[in-house]
Amino acid sequence: MSTARDWHWFLNTLVRIHVSCDDGADRISYIEHVVRKGESPPLHIHDREDEIFHLLEGEFRFRLNDVEFTRQPGDVVFIPKGAPHTFLSLSPAGGRFFSVTTGEDFERFLRDMWRKAERDELPPPVAPTPGMIAELGAAAAANHMPAIGPPLM
């Protein structure tokens, strides 16, 4: 079983792996995410894996291909591999969701970029520097998840 059950800081978010891609033969990851209002990853593609979002807290706006839509707690959003997508956390208190991926790429990307959380809460917010953006882009590309556009605003 995976040893990554603790919270980790991934950029300005808090993540915890509940089921690791290393736990089973099908390489499924089940990961909890806590995000601030305004959190939005760059528009990106998962080349080799599907992704599912199960929203637990907060309202989110998603972009999938060229369509934008808003979802609430309890909703599930399916992102097929190869589809450009991103999200934006809209709620003042931020949001919380689980992601499920069907391969190891997304989990490996998180592990490449995270650091052990000093406490079980969001990290102090940091504006990304050009170096951080370059590092993020390189790690995403190395894990078959190229960034292809800006975050949602």
C-alpha positions as CSV (number, residue, x, y, z in Angstrom):
1,M,0.0,0.0,0.0
2,S,1.0,3.6,-0.6
3,T,2.8,5.6,2.1
4,A,1.6,9.0,0.8
5,R,-1.5,9.1,3.1
6,D,-0.4,12.4,4.7
7,W,-1.3,15.8,3.4
8,H,1.0,17.5,1.0
9,W,1.3,21.1,-0.4
10,F,1.1,21.2,-4.2
11,L,1.7,24.8,-5.2
12,N,-1.1,26.7,-3.4
13,T,-3.3,23.6,-2.7
14,L,-3.5,20.8,-0.2
15,V,-3.6,17.3,-1.5
16,R,-3.8,13.8,0.0
17,I,-3.7,10.5,-1.8
18,H,-6.2,8.0,-0.5
19,V,-5.6,5.3,-3.1
20,S,-2.3,5.4,-5.0
21,C,-1.7,4.2,-8.6
22,D,0.8,1.9,-6.9
23,D,-1.9,0.2,-4.9
24,G,-3.5,-1.9,-7.7
25,A,-2.9,-3.3,-11.1
26,D,-5.3,-0.8,-12.8
27,R,-3.2,2.2,-11.7
28,I,-6.2,4.2,-10.3
29,S,-5.5,7.2,-8.1
30,Y,-8.1,8.6,-5.7
31,I,-6.9,12.0,-4.5
32,E,-8.4,14.6,-2.2
33,H,-7.8,18.3,-3.0
34,V,-8.5,21.5,-1.0
35,V,-8.3,24.7,-2.9
36,R,-8.7,28.5,-2.3
37,K,-11.1,30.7,-4.1
38,G,-9.6,31.7,-7.5
39,E,-7.5,28.5,-7.8
40,S,-7.2,27.4,-11.4
41,P,-4.6,25.3,-13.1
42,P,-3.5,26.1,-16.7
43,L,-5.7,24.7,-19.5
44,H,-4.1,21.3,-20.0
45,I,-4.6,17.8,-21.5
46,H,-4.1,14.4,-20.0
47,D,-2.7,12.5,-22.9
48,R,-3.1,9.0,-21.4
49,E,-5.7,9.0,-18.7
50,D,-9.3,9.9,-18.0
51,E,-10.1,12.1,-15.0
52,I,-13.1,12.3,-12.7
53,F,-13.9,15.2,-10.3
54,H,-16.3,14.6,-7.4
55,L,-17.1,17.9,-5.8
56,L,-17.5,17.9,-2.1
57,E,-17.5,21.6,-1.1
58,G,-17.7,24.9,-3.1
59,E,-18.8,25.9,-6.5
60,F,-16.5,25.4,-9.5
61,R,-16.5,26.6,-13.1
62,F,-15.0,24.1,-15.5
63,R,-13.8,24.4,-19.1
64,L,-14.0,21.2,-21.1
65,N,-12.9,21.6,-24.7
66,D,-14.6,24.9,-25.6
67,V,-17.5,24.7,-23.2
68,E,-17.6,26.4,-19.8
69,F,-20.1,25.2,-17.1
70,T,-20.6,25.6,-13.3
71,R,-21.0,22.6,-10.9
72,Q,-21.9,22.4,-7.2
73,P,-21.1,20.0,-4.3
74,G,-22.3,16.5,-5.1
75,D,-21.7,16.9,-8.8
76,V,-19.3,14.7,-10.8
77,V,-17.5,15.8,-13.8
78,F,-15.9,13.4,-16.3
79,I,-12.9,14.5,-18.4
80,P,-11.9,12.0,-21.1
81,K,-8.3,11.7,-21.9
82,G,-7.2,14.0,-24.7
83,A,-9.7,16.7,-23.8
84,P,-8.5,20.2,-23.0
85,H,-9.8,21.2,-19.5
86,T,-9.3,23.3,-16.4
87,F,-11.4,24.6,-13.5
88,L,-11.8,27.7,-11.3
89,S,-12.8,27.6,-7.6
90,L,-15.6,30.2,-7.2
91,S,-16.7,30.0,-3.6
92,P,-15.4,32.5,-1.0
93,A,-14.4,29.7,1.3
94,G,-12.7,27.8,-1.5
95,G,-13.5,24.2,-2.3
96,R,-12.8,20.5,-1.8
97,F,-13.0,17.6,-4.3
98,F,-11.7,14.2,-5.0
99,S,-10.1,13.4,-8.3
100,V,-9.9,9.9,-9.8
101,T,-7.4,9.2,-12.6
102,T,-7.0,5.9,-14.5
103,G,-3.3,5.9,-14.9
104,E,-0.2,7.1,-13.0
105,D,0.6,10.3,-14.9
106,F,-1.4,12.8,-12.7
107,E,-0.2,11.3,-9.4
108,R,3.4,11.2,-10.6
109,F,3.1,14.9,-11.6
110,L,1.8,15.8,-8.1
111,R,4.6,13.8,-6.4
112,D,7.2,15.6,-8.6
113,M,5.9,19.0,-7.5
114,W,4.6,18.6,-3.9
115,R,6.2,19.1,-0.5
116,K,5.1,17.6,2.8
117,A,2.5,19.9,4.4
118,E,3.7,21.6,7.6
119,R,0.2,21.4,8.9
120,D,-3.2,20.0,7.6
121,E,-4.3,23.3,6.0
122,L,-3.6,25.2,2.9
123,P,-0.1,26.6,2.5
124,P,0.6,30.3,2.6
125,P,-0.4,31.6,-0.9
126,V,2.5,32.4,-3.2
127,A,2.3,34.1,-6.6
128,P,4.0,31.9,-9.1
129,T,7.4,33.2,-10.4
130,P,8.5,32.6,-14.0
131,G,10.8,29.8,-12.7
132,M,7.9,28.1,-10.9
133,I,5.8,28.3,-14.0
134,A,8.6,26.8,-16.1
135,E,9.1,24.0,-13.6
136,L,5.4,23.3,-13.5
137,G,5.2,23.2,-17.3
138,A,8.2,20.8,-17.5
139,A,6.8,18.5,-14.9
140,A,3.4,18.4,-16.6
141,A,4.9,17.7,-20.0
142,A,7.2,15.0,-18.5
143,N,4.0,13.3,-17.1
144,H,2.1,13.5,-20.4
145,M,-0.1,16.4,-19.3
146,P,0.9,19.4,-21.5
147,A,-0.3,22.8,-20.5
148,I,-1.9,24.4,-23.6
149,G,-3.4,27.6,-22.3
150,P,-4.0,29.9,-19.4
151,P,-6.0,29.3,-16.2
152,L,-9.6,30.5,-16.0
153,M,-10.1,33.9,-14.5
